[in-house]
């Protein structure tokens, strides 16, 4: 059985969790926070999520984990059979990560500390997000799913990337980024209505208070230093 290590406030943890639930795979969860000693023992960079298997395999990085799950448990596939179509799905995932999630993540420290985002940072983030908007507008079909008629890994990946874009990119920049991509907000809402997404979200909400306590303690320690 797979053990999923991390915490439910993490969008990448929830991405992997959604994949496991979608494939109806048995797994257990182990609560670990970023950079903890227990996490560092199994994650080279001290990041979540991490999975371990009964065979002792330890894997980090969400895209690597998702590909491992797909290769190991091909039933209920999340990638098309055609190699070109699979590449398109992965291209969407990479664009979402590089030009939506990562720039929005730069705003998290300012949101948590309650400080204003420096204009130089805001400008850089807007520029990268604009590239993401252009790329995803060209690549996404939303007919009804991101890559076409079938739900793929790109849907799950983009949905959890968008939680960061909405929570930090949009709020800190006063910019409804998702609305800039035709069809994305409607698709995002449809994704949020699934039973799996709602379960993952309920678990996320339950973890938020403890996670925020951890964040507050880290900020206090940093200011004290």
Secondary structure by P-SEA (a helix, b strand, c coil): cbbbbcccccaaaaaaaaaaaaacccbbbbbbccccaaaaaccccccccccccccccccccaaaaaaaaaaaccccccccccaaaaaaaaaaaaaaaacccaaaaaaaaaaaacccccaaaaaaaaaaaaaaaaaaaaccccccccccccccaaaaaaaaaaaaaaacccccccccccccccaaaaaaaaaaacaaaaaaaaaaaaaaaaaaaaaaaaaaaaaac
